Amino acid sequence: MNTRLEQDSIGTKEVPETAYYGIHTVRAVENFPITGVSLSHFPDLVRALAMVKLAAARANTELGALDAERAKWIGSACRDLIAGKKHDAFVVDMIQGGAGTSTNMNANEVIANLAAEKAGRPLGGYDYIHPNDHVNRSQSTNDVYPTAIRLAVLFKCHRLIEEQRLLLAAFSAKAEAFSDIRKVGRTQLQDAVPMTVGREFASFAAALTEEITRLEDLSKVLRVVNLGGTAIGTGINTPAGYAEVAVRHLSAISGQDLRCARDLVDASSNMGALVSFSGLLRRVAIKISKICNDLRLLNSGPRAGIGEIVLPAVQAGSSIMPGKVNPVIPEVVSQVAYQVIGNDVTITMAAEAGQLQLNAMEPVIAYNLLESMRMLENAMKTLRVRCVDGIQADRERCEDLFASSLVLATALVPELGYETSAKVAKEAQASHRSIKSVVVEAGLMTSAAFQDTIEKSFEHL
């Protein structure tokens, strides 16, 4: 492989001749062979970094800190990255030491080389457009990286919410389709009170509705950024008014209504917004996993379990048991939930580990947060397409369980009172008879009156 020789303050290093990254990136690749997951695995983060660099170039030009010609080439390079080009040049591992410096330098070097190429200059020269002096002008990793993380999360949040809306709509459609199917409602895995399959599925939709609202509300906190604070929030090495101008340009470029933090020193080290957002992702994961647990229970059997619903068969369930079909989609979604919960623990610990004016653990926060969002988005789509859309309710099974259960005793309380209704339930259980037969045979109600009472219990559903 042909190489070029680049130099930094540590020494010299060979870089692949056609690489758009440079010596800082090569050192980072050597130093951090950690996850095997590079920056390029998260296109939203790469796009966000390019947007920050573009906003900085425009702000520097507006304030006289960067000449228009260099700004033009830097801007053109950034727009290529925003459009999805050259992402394969972002080769640094997501988890790295240095508080994200390697990520920032990977971006600086790619943009500098891409801009130089556009200007008709060789890769790796940096005499015309330098990664630090020009691409990173008026910036530090400590304001670029946190800002890009927040922006990337905002981009992914939009798609996560859209996928959640689609899943909600799928459950709502099933709720309507199953609205007239009576069934046993259960508490503590015991027969409890009458309900409908439709109402059960409507509750799944309602759980998702609440989380969509919370995601939309909390995402507003992520629009407060520390861009312009540079190293520790004091704005050292920036022209007067730079922070406000840079954030204004970034808002226009990204389409997000961003605001400059009131205290940039605090914003440079405080991970509170990311911790809160991760906590909300944990809530979403827990709710979806609980729904999946319910789907598996309701589908259990098919003959020796509850069996009130039938999940679509997507693959054979056993290498030894013929005909067995497992609820593999709800199973995999729950596993995603466990991973998201674990990621949240990591994010919490990393946020707590911040010291003085910087949190050096931001890379693991970014990695786990973006990974949680990606997994949740994929899991919700998989659950909708491969499972929920194809769920069927076993009307006959629901009716059989309902008619033979003891839940009807609860509906009798307004007419017979609690004590009498309890005696009826115990007698039905002991004699293996239905609630109706015990009530009618004891002369407590006529068959017609019993049926009217049961029907009334469904009116509020």
C-alpha positions in Angstrom: 0.0 0.0 0.0 1.4 3.4 -1.0 1.7 5.8 1.9 2.4 9.5 2.6 4.4 10.7 5.6 2.7 13.1 8.1 4.0 14.7 11.2 2.5 15.8 14.5 4.0 17.0 17.9 4.8 13.4 18.8 6.7 12.5 15.6 6.0 11.1 12.1 3.7 8.4 10.8 2.8 6.8 7.6 -0.7 7.4 6.3 -2.4 5.6 3.4 -1.7 7.7 0.4 -5.3 8.1 -0.7 -6.8 8.4 2.9 -8.8 11.5 3.7 -7.9 11.1 7.3 -4.4 11.9 8.7 -1.9 11.2 11.4 -4.1 11.9 14.4 -6.7 9.5 13.1 -4.0 6.8 12.5 -2.8 7.1 16.0 -6.3 6.9 17.4 -7.0 3.7 15.4 -3.8 2.2 16.8 -4.6 3.3 20.4 -8.3 2.4 20.6 -9.0 -1.1 19.1 -11.9 -1.4 21.5 -15.4 -2.1 20.1 -14.7 -2.5 16.4 -17.6 0.0 15.9 -16.2 3.1 14.1 -17.7 6.5 13.8 -19.0 5.6 10.4 -21.5 3.2 11.9 -23.4 6.2 13.1 -24.1 8.5 10.1 -26.1 10.9 12.2 -23.0 11.7 14.3 -20.8 12.2 11.2 -23.4 14.5 9.7 -23.7 16.4 13.0 -19.9 16.9 13.1 -19.9 18.2 9.6 -22.7 20.6 10.4 -20.9 21.9 13.4 -17.7 22.5 11.3 -19.8 24.2 8.6 -21.5 26.4 11.1 -18.0 27.3 12.6 -16.6 28.2 9.2 -19.5 30.5 8.4 -19.3 32.1 11.8 -15.6 32.6 11.5 -16.0 34.1 8.1 -18.8 36.4 9.3 -16.6 37.6 12.2 -13.4 38.0 10.1 -11.6 35.0 11.6 -11.4 33.0 8.4 -11.0 34.1 4.8 -13.9 33.5 2.4 -11.9 31.3 0.0 -10.9 28.7 2.6 -14.3 28.9 4.1 -15.8 28.0 0.7 -13.7 24.9 0.3 -14.3 23.8 3.9 -18.0 24.4 3.4 -18.1 22.3 0.2 -16.3 19.4 2.1 -18.8 19.6 4.9 -21.7 19.6 2.6 -20.4 16.4 1.0 -20.3 14.7 4.4 -23.8 16.0 5.3 -25.0 14.4 2.0 -23.5 11.1 3.1 -20.3 11.0 1.1 -16.9 9.9 2.5 -18.3 8.5 5.7 -15.9 5.6 5.3 -13.1 7.9 6.2 -14.4 8.1 9.8 -12.5 5.1 11.1 -11.9 5.9 14.8 -13.5 3.6 17.3 -16.6 5.1 19.1 -15.1 4.4 22.5 -11.8 6.2 23.0 -9.7 8.1 25.5 -9.3 11.9 25.2 -12.9 13.0 25.7 -13.6 12.8 22.0 -10.5 14.5 20.7 -9.8 11.6 18.3 -13.4 12.0 16.9 -12.9 15.7 16.4 -9.5 15.3 14.8 -10.9 12.6 12.5 -13.5 15.1 11.3 -10.9 18.0 11.1 -8.5 15.9 9.0 -11.2 14.5 6.6 -12.6 17.9 6.0 -9.2 19.5 5.5 -8.1 16.9 3.0 -11.4 16.8 1.2 -11.4 20.6 1.0 -7.7 20.6 -0.2 -8.6 18.1 -2.9 -11.5 20.3 -4.1 -9.0 23.2 -4.2 -6.7 21.2 -6.4 -4.1 20.5 -3.7 -2.6 17.2 -2.5 -3.9 15.2 0.4 -1.9 15.5 3.6 -0.2 18.8 2.7 -2.2 21.1 5.1 -0.2 24.1 4.1 -3.3 25.7 2.5 -6.1 24.3 4.7 -5.0 23.0 8.1 -7.1 20.7 10.3 -6.5 22.7 13.4 -5.8 26.2 12.2 -8.7 26.4 9.7 -11.2 23.6 10.1 -11.0 23.7 13.9 -10.8 27.6 14.1 -12.5 29.0 17.2 -13.3 25.5 18.4 -12.3 22.8 20.8 -13.2 19.1 21.0 -14.9 20.1 24.3 -17.6 22.2 22.5 -17.7 20.5 19.1 -18.1 16.9 20.4 -20.9 17.5 22.9 -22.8 19.7 20.4 -22.5 17.1 17.7 -23.7 14.3 20.1 -26.8 16.3 21.0 -27.5 17.0 17.3 -27.1 13.4 16.4 -29.5 12.3 19.1 -32.0 14.9 17.9 -31.8 13.4 14.3 -32.2 9.9 15.6 -35.0 10.9 18.0 -37.1 12.1 15.0 -36.9 8.6 13.4 -37.4 6.8 16.7 -40.6 8.7 17.4 -41.9 8.0 13.8 -41.3 4.3 14.3 -43.0 4.4 17.6 -46.0 6.1 16.0 -46.2 3.3 13.5 -46.1 0.7 16.2 -48.8 2.6 18.1 -51.0 2.7 15.0 -50.5 -1.1 14.6 -51.7 -1.8 18.1 -54.6 0.7 17.7 -55.7 -1.1 14.5 -55.7 -4.4 16.4 -57.6 -2.8 19.3 -60.4 -1.8 16.9 -60.4 -5.2 15.1 -60.7 -7.1 18.5 -63.0 -4.6 20.2 -66.0 -7.0 20.4 -64.1 -10.1 21.7 -64.8 -10.7 25.4 -62.1 -12.2 27.5 -60.7 -12.7 31.0 -58.8 -9.8 32.5 -56.1 -10.9 34.9 -54.1 -9.5 37.8 -51.2 -11.4 39.4 -51.7 -14.1 36.8 -55.1 -14.8 38.3 -58.6 -14.4 36.7 -59.8 -11.0 37.7 -62.6 -9.1 35.8 -64.2 -9.1 32.4 -62.6 -7.1 29.6 -62.2 -7.2 25.8 -59.2 -8.1 23.7 -59.6 -4.8 22.0 -59.2 -2.9 25.3 -56.1 -4.9 26.1 -54.5 -3.9 22.9 -55.6 -0.3 23.3 -53.7 -0.2 26.5 -50.5 -1.2 24.6 -51.1 1.7 22.3 -51.7 4.1 25.2 -48.4 3.1 26.8 -46.6 4.1 23.6 -48.5 7.4 23.3 -47.3 8.6 26.7 -43.7 7.9 25.8 -43.9 9.7 22.5 -45.0 12.8 24.3 -42.2 12.5 26.8 -39.6 12.0 24.0 -40.8 15.1 22.2 -40.7 17.2 25.4 -37.3 16.0 26.6 -35.7 16.4 23.2 -36.1 20.2 23.6 -33.4 20.1 26.4 -31.0 18.7 23.9 -31.3 21.8 21.8 -29.2 23.7 24.4 -25.6 23.5 23.3 -22.2 24.7 24.4 -20.8 25.5 21.0 -18.5 28.5 21.3 -17.3 27.6 24.8 -14.1 26.0 23.3 -11.9 24.3 25.9 -13.8 24.8 29.2 -16.6 27.2 28.4 -14.8 30.5 28.7 -14.7 30.9 24.9 -10.9 31.3 24.7 -9.5 31.9 21.2 -12.9 32.9 19.7 -13.8 36.3 18.2 -16.3 38.4 20.1 -19.9 37.2 19.7 -18.8 33.9 18.2 -20.9 31.6 20.3 -24.2 33.2 19.3 -23.3 33.5 15.7 -22.1 29.9 15.4 -25.3 28.6 17.1 -27.4 30.7 14.8 -25.7 29.2 11.7 -25.9 25.7 13.2 -29.6 26.1 13.7 -30.1 27.1 10.1 -27.9 24.3 8.8 -29.4 21.5 10.9 -33.0 22.6 10.9 -33.0 22.4 14.7 -33.9 25.4 16.9 -30.7 25.4 19.0 -29.9 27.7 21.8 -26.6 28.6 23.4 -26.3 27.5 27.0 -26.5 30.4 29.6 -23.4 29.1 31.4 -21.0 27.5 29.0 -18.6 26.3 31.7 -21.4 24.3 33.3 -22.6 23.1 29.9 -19.1 21.8 29.0 -19.0 19.3 31.8 -22.7 18.7 32.6 -24.2 15.5 31.0 -27.5 15.9 32.7 -29.6 16.2 29.5 -28.1 13.1 28.0 -28.6 11.2 31.3 -32.3 12.2 31.3 -32.7 11.2 27.7 -31.1 7.8 28.3 -33.4 7.3 31.3 -36.4 8.0 29.0 -35.1 5.4 26.5 -34.9 3.0 29.4 -38.6 3.7 30.2 -39.6 3.1 26.6 -37.6 -0.2 26.6 -39.2 -1.4 29.8 -42.7 -0.6 28.5 -42.2 -2.4 25.2 -40.6 -5.4 26.9 -43.6 -5.6 29.2 -45.9 -5.5 26.2 -43.9 -8.3 24.6 -44.1 -10.3 27.8 -47.9 -10.0 27.6 -47.9 -11.1 24.0 -45.9 -14.2 24.8 -48.3 -15.1 27.7 -51.4 -14.5 25.7 -50.0 -16.6 22.9 -48.8 -19.4 25.2 -49.8 -22.9 24.3 -51.1 -23.2 21.8 -53.3 -25.8 23.5 -51.9 -26.1 27.0 -51.5 -22.3 27.7 -53.7 -19.2 27.5 -53.8 -19.2 23.7 -56.1 -16.1 23.4 -54.1 -14.7 20.6 -52.0 -16.2 17.8 -48.7 -14.6 16.9 -47.6 -15.0 13.3 -45.3 -18.0 12.7 -42.0 -16.6 11.3 -39.7 -19.6 11.8 -39.6 -23.2 13.0 -39.2 -23.3 16.8 -37.2 -26.4 17.5 -34.7 -28.8 16.0 -36.2 -31.6 18.0 -39.9 -30.8 18.6 -41.9 -31.0 15.3 -44.4 -28.2 14.6 -43.3 -26.1 17.6 -43.3 -22.4 16.9 -41.8 -19.9 19.3 -42.6 -16.2 19.9 -39.1 -15.2 18.7 -40.0 -11.6 17.8 -41.2 -10.6 21.3 -38.2 -12.5 22.6 -35.7 -10.5 20.6 -37.4 -7.2 21.4 -37.1 -7.9 25.2 -33.4 -8.7 24.7 -33.0 -5.3 23.1 -34.7 -3.8 26.2 -32.2 -5.4 28.5 -29.4 -4.0 26.5 -30.9 -0.5 26.6 -31.3 -0.8 30.3 -27.6 -1.8 30.6 -26.6 1.0 28.4 -28.4 3.4 30.6 -26.4 2.2 33.6 -23.2 2.8 31.7 -24.3 6.3 30.7 -25.2 7.1 34.3 -21.9 6.0 35.6 -20.0 7.8 32.9 -21.9 11.1 33.5 -21.1 10.8 37.2 -17.4 10.4 36.4 -17.0 13.9 35.1 -14.4 16.0 36.9 -13.9 19.7 37.1 -14.5 21.5 33.8 -14.9 18.4 31.5 -16.3 14.9 31.3 -13.7 12.7 29.7 -16.1 9.8 29.5 -18.3 11.4 26.8 -17.4 8.8 24.1 -19.0 5.9 26.0 -22.0 8.1 26.6 -22.3 8.9 22.9 -21.8 5.2 21.9 -24.4 3.8 24.3 -26.9 6.5 23.7 -26.8 6.2 19.9 -26.7 2.4 20.1 -29.8 2.3 22.3 -31.7 4.5 19.9 -30.7 2.5 16.9 -31.6 -0.8 18.6 -34.9 0.5 19.8 -35.8 1.9 16.4 -35.0 -1.5 14.7 -36.8 -3.4 17.4 -40.0 -1.4 17.2 -40.0 -1.9 13.4 -39.4 -5.6 13.7 -42.1 -6.0 16.3 -44.6 -4.1 14.1 -43.8 -5.7 10.8 -42.9 -9.3 11.9 -45.4 -9.6 14.7 -48.1 -7.1 15.6 -49.4 -6.6 12.0 -50.1 -10.4 11.8 -51.6 -11.0 15.2 -54.9 -12.8 15.2 -57.3 -13.3 18.2 -58.8 -16.7 18.8 -62.4 -15.7 19.4 -63.6 -19.1 20.3 -60.8 -19.7 22.8 -61.4 -16.3 24.4 -65.2 -17.0 24.8 -64.6 -20.5 26.2 -62.2 -19.2 28.9 -64.5 -16.3 29.6 -67.6 -18.4 30.0 -65.9 -20.9 32.3 -64.0 -18.5 34.4 -64.9 -17.0 37.8 -64.5 -13.3 36.6 -68.3 -13.0 36.1 -68.7 -13.1 39.9 -67.2 -9.6 40.1 -69.9 -8.3 37.8 -72.6 -9.6 40.1 -71.5 -7.6 43.1 -73.8 -4.6 42.4 -76.8 -7.0 42.3 -75.9 -9.7 44.8 -73.4 -8.0 47.1 -69.8 -9.0 47.8 -70.4 -11.8 50.3 -73.0 -13.6 48.2 -70.9 -13.2 45.0 -67.9 -14.6 46.8 -69.9 -17.7 47.9 -71.1 -18.1 44.3 -67.5 -18.0 43.1 -66.3 -20.5 45.7 -69.2 -22.9 44.9 -68.5 -22.7 41.1 -64.8 -23.4 41.7 -65.5 -26.4 44.0 -68.2 -27.9 41.9 -66.5 -27.2 38.5 -69.6 -25.4 37.3 -70.1 -22.1 35.7 -71.0 -18.9 37.7 -74.2 -18.7 35.7 -75.4 -22.2 36.5 -74.7 -21.7 40.3 -76.6 -18.4 40.3 -79.6 -19.6 38.4 -79.8 -23.0 40.3 -79.6 -21.2 43.6 -82.5 -18.9 42.5 -80.4 -15.8 43.0 -81.1 -14.5 39.5 -82.9 -15.6 36.4 -80.9 -16.6 33.3 -82.1 -13.4 31.5 -81.2 -11.2 34.5 -77.8 -12.8 34.8 -77.1 -12.1 31.1 -78.3 -8.5 31.4 -76.0 -7.9 34.3 -73.0 -9.4 32.5 -73.7 -7.2 29.4 -73.9 -4.1 31.6 -70.4 -4.8 32.9 -69.1 -4.3 29.4 -70.8 -1.0 28.8 -68.0 1.1 30.3 -65.4 -0.6 28.0 
